[in-house]
Amino acid sequence: MGAWGEKLFESDEDLDIADMLALEAGVDSMLHPDNADVTRHILKDGDIIQQMFDRRQKMRPQPKYEPVILGALAMMWGCRISASHMKLLKRVNRQADSSNVKKTQMKDALRNWKNDGLPWEFDRAVGMVEAIERKITEGFEGQAGSDCEPGPSGAVKRGNEEIEAPEKAAQPKKIRADGAYHDSNYDGSFDHLLN
């Protein structure tokens, strides 16, 4: 699993957990939904978040990091979190095997968020492609000792070697009507193995 930063949602693990939680909640995404109003309605106007916390609280062994991501997403949407689930979040966050930056972000949110239906804004996570592009740009924009420069094709040149610029982000996976993931980059060549 990769990470391109130390903040919440700057790793494959965090994004995978967020996708799994969105699927469980019945929304297309909790980070970048197609329709934010529909997602907000589903998450805030029912008790789906509380049910999701209840399931994690009853699991044995209890998930060590998943509740942190669930809590962060719930706070970002302004979903109310019960006192027992806030207690769970505080305990799990202390014990989580994650970066100190993530733990500090969550600790700050748990301490300062009012739990009054208003969303909490975490420090903006940087997407992987954006992080790569920033690293490439920083490599040739006035940094002392940098030997990188943009090539004619837009790729980066280091000495005589041309390094390809990052591709645009792949299209996100979509959930089909039957509940399965559909990757728009997949050509179906292995479907015969599933039958």
C-alpha positions in Angstrom: 0.0 0.0 0.0 1.2 3.4 -0.9 1.2 6.7 0.9 2.0 10.1 -0.6 1.6 12.1 2.6 1.1 11.7 6.4 -2.4 13.3 6.7 -5.7 11.5 6.8 -6.7 10.3 3.3 -3.2 10.6 1.9 -2.7 6.8 1.6 -4.2 3.9 -0.3 -5.2 2.3 3.0 -7.3 5.3 4.0 -8.9 5.6 0.6 -9.7 1.9 0.4 -11.3 2.0 3.9 -13.3 5.1 2.8 -14.5 3.3 -0.4 -15.6 0.2 1.7 -17.4 2.4 4.2 -19.2 4.3 1.3 -20.3 1.0 -0.1 -21.6 -0.1 3.3 -23.5 3.2 3.7 -25.0 2.9 0.3 -23.4 6.0 -1.3 -21.1 6.2 -4.2 -18.3 8.0 -2.3 -17.9 9.7 1.1 -14.9 11.7 -0.2 -15.9 12.8 -3.7 -19.6 11.9 -4.2 -21.3 12.4 -7.6 -24.2 14.2 -5.7 -23.2 15.7 -2.4 -26.8 16.5 -1.5 -27.9 12.9 -1.8 -24.9 11.7 0.1 -25.5 14.3 2.9 -29.2 13.2 3.1 -28.3 9.5 3.4 -25.6 10.1 6.0 -27.2 12.7 8.1 -31.0 12.1 8.0 -30.8 8.5 9.2 -28.9 6.5 11.7 -26.6 4.8 9.2 -23.4 6.2 10.8 -24.5 5.1 14.2 -25.3 1.6 12.9 -21.9 1.5 11.3 -20.2 2.5 14.6 -22.3 -0.1 16.4 -21.1 -2.9 14.1 -17.5 -1.9 14.7 -18.0 -1.6 18.4 -19.4 -5.2 18.5 -16.7 -6.8 16.3 -14.2 -9.1 17.9 -11.4 -8.4 17.5 -12.3 -4.8 17.1 -10.9 -3.0 14.0 -7.9 -1.0 14.9 -8.0 1.8 12.4 -11.3 1.6 10.5 -13.3 3.5 13.2 -10.9 6.4 12.9 -11.6 6.7 9.2 -15.4 6.3 9.8 -15.2 9.0 12.5 -13.3 11.4 10.3 -15.8 10.9 7.4 -18.7 11.4 9.8 -17.2 14.6 11.1 -16.5 15.9 7.6 -20.2 15.4 6.8 -21.4 16.9 10.1 -23.0 13.6 11.2 -23.8 13.5 15.0 -21.7 10.9 16.8 -23.0 9.4 20.1 -21.0 9.8 23.3 -20.1 6.1 23.4 -18.9 6.2 19.8 -16.8 9.3 20.6 -15.2 7.4 23.5 -14.5 4.5 21.1 -12.9 7.0 18.6 -10.6 8.5 21.3 -9.5 5.0 22.4 -9.0 3.6 18.9 -7.1 6.8 17.8 -4.6 6.5 20.6 -4.0 2.8 19.7 -4.1 3.1 15.9 -1.1 2.1 13.9 -0.9 5.3 11.9 1.3 8.4 11.5 1.5 10.9 14.3 0.2 13.5 11.9 -3.0 11.5 11.5 -3.4 10.9 15.2 -2.8 14.6 15.9 -5.4 15.6 13.2 -8.0 13.3 14.8 -7.1 14.2 18.3 -7.6 17.9 17.4 -10.9 17.1 15.8 -12.1 15.0 18.7 -11.2 17.8 21.1 -12.6 20.8 19.1 -15.5 19.5 17.0 -18.8 20.5 18.5 -20.8 17.4 17.3 -23.6 19.8 16.5 -24.4 18.8 12.9 -21.8 21.2 11.4 -19.0 19.6 9.3 -15.4 19.5 10.5 -12.7 20.5 8.0 -9.5 18.5 8.4 -6.4 19.8 6.7 -7.0 19.2 3.0 -5.5 16.0 1.9 -3.4 16.1 -1.2 -4.2 13.6 -3.9 -1.5 11.3 -5.2 -1.3 12.8 -8.7 -1.2 16.3 -7.2 1.5 15.3 -4.8 3.6 13.8 -7.6 3.1 16.8 -9.9 4.1 19.1 -7.0 7.3 17.1 -6.4 8.2 17.3 -10.1 7.4 21.0 -10.2 9.4 21.7 -7.0 12.3 19.8 -8.6 12.8 22.4 -11.3 11.3 25.6 -10.0 14.1 27.5 -8.5 15.3 25.0 -5.9 19.0 25.2 -5.3 20.9 22.2 -6.5 18.1 20.9 -8.7 19.2 19.2 -11.9 15.6 18.9 -13.3 14.1 20.9 -16.0 11.0 20.6 -18.1 11.5 18.9 -21.5 9.8 19.8 -24.8 7.0 17.1 -24.4 6.2 18.4 -20.9 8.1 15.5 -19.3 10.9 16.3 -16.9 14.5 16.0 -18.0 17.3 15.2 -15.6 20.5 15.6 -17.4 20.0 13.7 -20.7 17.4 11.4 -19.3 13.7 12.3 -19.8 11.3 11.2 -17.1 7.7 10.9 -18.1 5.2 13.3 -16.5 2.6 11.6 -14.3 -0.5 10.4 -16.1 -3.8 11.9 -15.2 -5.5 10.1 -12.4 -7.3 6.9 -13.5 -11.1 7.2 -13.5 -12.5 6.1 -10.1 -14.1 2.8 -9.8 -17.9 2.9 -10.1 -20.3 0.6 -8.4 -22.6 -1.3 -10.8 -26.3 -1.9 -10.2 -25.4 -5.5 -9.1 -23.1 -4.0 -6.3 -19.8 -5.0 -8.0 -17.0 -2.5 -8.7 -16.6 -1.5 -12.3 -13.2 -0.1 -13.4 -13.6 2.0 -16.5 -10.0 1.0 -17.5 -10.9 -2.8 -17.5 -11.5 -4.3 -20.9 -13.3 -7.5 -19.7 -10.6 -9.9 -20.9 -10.7 -12.0 -17.7 -14.5 -12.2 -17.4 -14.5 -15.8 -18.7 -12.7 -16.9 -15.5 -15.6 -15.7 -13.4 -18.2 -18.0 -15.1 
